[in-house]
Amino acid sequence: MRALSHSVVVVLNNDGGGIFDFLAVAKVPDYQAWVRTPHGMGFAHAAAQFGLGYRRVADRADLGDALDRSAHDARPLVIECDVRGGDGVDRHRRLLRLLGE
């Protein structure tokens, strides 16, 4: 009997430019209008292009469920964590802590 192997890729989607939220420039007036570059895209099509499973999650419970389900599926999976919004930096840090548990 052959052992099944699978992989999971977790992608954080902040709708573009969110990396700059971690820098001091985020405190500059009109930062959102000048620096952020929202793209409105997701990763569903990218996963489908390569025949990968896909799941979009918005909170800790959804992420935990997606990770639990992936353990029983041999198909590679892309989990997209939606971290858009005003508290993106805090949400990002919470998701990283969750992944470390």
N, C-alpha and C positions, 0 to 999 in steps of 0.2 A: 504494500500500500504506500502510495506517495503522499508525503506531507504537503498540505496546502500552505502557500505563503501569500501574504497580502501586505499592502502598505496603505498608510493613511497620510495625506498631506493636509495640514491645517494652514489655511490662508486667512490673514487678517485683512479685511477690506474697510478702509476708512474713507473711501470715495475720492482718493487722490489728494496729495499734498499734506496729509495728516502728519507725516514725519516731522514737518516743521513746527507742529504744535508742541513738540518736546524742546524747542529752542527758545531763546529769549525773544526772538523776533515775533513770537506769538502775542506778545504784550504790546506791540506797536499799534497805534490807532489805524483802523482800516486794514488790519492784517488779513482778514478773511477775503476782502475784495482784491488785494494785491498779490497775495502769496498762494492761497489755496487754489487748487485746480480740480474741482469736482468733475468726474467723468461719467458718473451715473451707470457704470458698468458692473457686472458681476462675473463670476467664474463658471457659471453653468455651461455656457457654450464651449469654453476651453476644456472642461472636463469631458463633455460629449465628443469633442473633436478627437480625443485620444481614447474614447471608449471607457472612460473611468466613471465610477459611480460619483454621485454628487449630492451634497446636503448643505443647505444654508441654515445657520443657527444664529440666534439673536441673544441667547442668554446661557447661563451656566447649566441649567437643567437640559436644554437642548444639546449643548456640546457634550455633556456626559452621556446622554442617550445615544448620540451619534457615534461616540467612541465605543460604547458598549456594543452597539449593533455591528460595528465594523469588525469586532473580534470574531464574529461568527460568519463573516462573508469573505470569500477568497478573492473577490474583485477589488482592485485598488479603488480608493475612495478619496475624493477631495471634499474637505469640510471648509466651507466659507463662513468665517465669523464676521458678522456685520457689526463693526465698531464705529459706524458713522454717528455723528451727533456731537453736541456741545461738550460732553464729558469723555471724548474719545481717548484721551491720554489715560484717564483713570480706568476706563473699561479695558483698554489694552493691557494695562498692568495687572488687572484682576484676571484676565484670560491667561496671561503668562503664568501667574501664580497657580491657577487651576491646572494648567498643563504640567506643572512641576509636582503636583500632588500624587 
